[in-house]
Amino acid sequence: MNKPYRVIVWSPSNLGSACIREILRLPDFELVGVLGYSESKNGKDIGTLIGLPPAGVKVTTDKEAIFATPADCVIYTGAPP
């Protein structure tokens, strides 16, 4: 069996939450990071924030921490600039 793709979700809005639900559900993917912009969500488990059991991945507002996270893919789900 191949290793799962390590995925970061950047800016988990409504679309990001849907992506996270699928990443957590599918064995071919592993959620390794979530970059948010809200200080009130910083350090909180993403599973809990989207109404699921804890996922073991905490939201961070630190871009440098996200850049340092080993990943195969980043999904950007924020609003267009």
N, C-alpha and C positions, 0 to 999 in steps of 0.2 A: 504494500500500500504506500502511496506517495504521502509525503508530509503535507499538512494543510497549508494553504496560502495564508500568510500572515497579513492581516488587513488593519489599516488605520482609517478611522472615519473622522474627517475634518469638518467641523461645524454641524453637529447633530441636531438639525431642526426636524420638522415633520418627515421629510424625505430621509434624513439621516437615521431617524428612529426606525423607519421601515427597513432600511438597509441593515441596521444593527440586528433587528429581529431575525432577519434571514441569515446573516453571518453566524449568529449564535445557534441557529437551528440546523444549519448544514455542516456536516462533518468535514467537508472539503475546505472549510475556512476557519481561521482562528483570529478572533478580535484581539489585537495587541495594543491598541491605543485609541483614544478618543480626544480630539482637541476641541474644546468649547471656548466660549467667549464670556460666559457668565460666572462671575466670582462666586455666586451662590451655589453653583454646581461643581465648582472646583474641588477635587478630592472625593467626590461621591461616586459610588458604584453605578455604572451606566445601566446595569440591569434593573436596579431599584428605581432609577430615574424614569425608565420607560415602562414601568409596571410589570417587570419580570423578576424572577428570583435573582439574587446577586450573581453577577457574571465574573467577578474577580478582576475587572478592569475599571480603573478609576478615571474619571474625566480630569483633564488637566487644561489649564489655560497657558501653560508654558510651551511655546513653540520650540524652544531649544530641546526640551525633553522629548517632544514628538520627533524632531529631526534625528535625535540620537536613538530612537526606537527601531530595532531591526524589523523591517517589513518588506513584503513583496509588492504591496499595492496600497495606494492612498485613494480613498473615495472622498471627493470634495462635494459636499451637499449643501453648501451655503448659498445665499442669494448672489446673483451675478453682481459684479462690481459696478 
